[in-house]
Amino acid sequence: MPLNRLRRRRQCALLVSLLALCACQPPADPEVVDFKVPVNISEVQVSTVQEVLKTTGTVRAPEVISLTVLTPGLLQLGIGENGRLAEGDSVKAGDVVASVTGEEVRLAAALQVAREKLSVARKNLEVTSSLYDKKLVTVEDYGRAKTVYEDAKLAYEQSIHIDSRNQIVTPIDGVILSLVRDRQDRVMADGQMLDAGQVVAQIAPLDTLVVDIDLVSRDIGRVHPGLEAWASYHAWPEQKFSGRVLRMAPTLDERTRALRAEVAIDNQAGLMRPGMFVEVSVVVEQRENVPVVPRQALAQRGGRRVVFVVEGGRAIRREVELGIGDDHVVEVIKGVSAGDRVVSFGLETLADQMPVRVVGN
């Protein structure tokens, strides 16, 4: 047999042997992928939690004083720090908001005459009284002198009262909400005619404002005077205006069947204005030093409230009993303890004992 043919036969035999050997080897195991759900965790904290009742209401001043004209005359508005008083200016009790002019000379003359008559009557009574003590005048003379004095005193007091009506004075500290306007709704200028009974100004204190809220159903029994509250307005979304429930109405509204409650709001900063429509939160219950979890850590499984506690790289499902809470956290009465690490993000597809990978707190 030729040498080349023999060599080819040997090579074929070797190849067949190698193929047979490979066929006898068991297949290699496929690569095992260890999948872990990425989650964020939060630690169960011991904190104070509040249950808050949210409602809405309109801001108003606690009281409004209307200053009116008693006698007709010409308007003369008072002078403040920035000149002629204007709406929005602050005034103190006793400040002259406006004067009614036009009859000053006649009023001043009447007051001066009354003052002089009172002075003469007082001196005459003193002299008559001295003579009466010495038995030099009769009882009738003394009585007439006393009557003249009393009449002069009454006339003088009436003159003072009439003169004071010329000055329109605020009895309270506050802010001028409105001033007298003409038919075109423009603030009247000095020198324009005022009629008796016309409102010159409305003044109200604005350091503390009141929000009227309506309570219905079971909320009526949960709210009472003294509860902590706060108001918020969309112009300042991050700011809370603190306050308290001031009083409750004695009766329900016959039309709405709601109970009106007043919430006093601190307005020292002067940001809030009467007429604003605000959101009011009333703290109806508060508990201190209790375990709390974020609301986003709660899930529903089989109609039950559960959380997932991370232990040993796995998510352990625990049923929980909840207490009070707000928009952010909720009290846990049973199911977890302070220090437990619960899943707060990524729990939508979690099941009990599922491997997890913590990616954030």
Secondary structure, DSSP 8 states (H G I E B T S, - for coil): --HHHHHHHHHHHHHHHHHHHHHHS-----------EEEEEEE-EEEEEEEEEEEEEEEE-S--EEEE-SS-EEEEE-EETTEE--TT-EE-TT-EEEEEES-HHHHHHHHHHHHHHHHHHHHHHHHHHHHHHTT-S-HHHHHHHHHHHHHHHHHHHHHHHHHHTTEEE-SS-EEEEEE-B-TTS-B--TT-EE-TT-EEEEEE--SEEEEEEEE-TTHHHH--TT-EEEEEETTEEEEEEEEEEEEEEEEE-TTT--EEEEEEEE-TT----TT-EEEEEEEEEEEEEEEEEEGGG-EEETTEEEEEEEETTEEEEEE-EEEEE-SSEEEEEES--TT-EEEEES-TT--TTEEEEEEE-
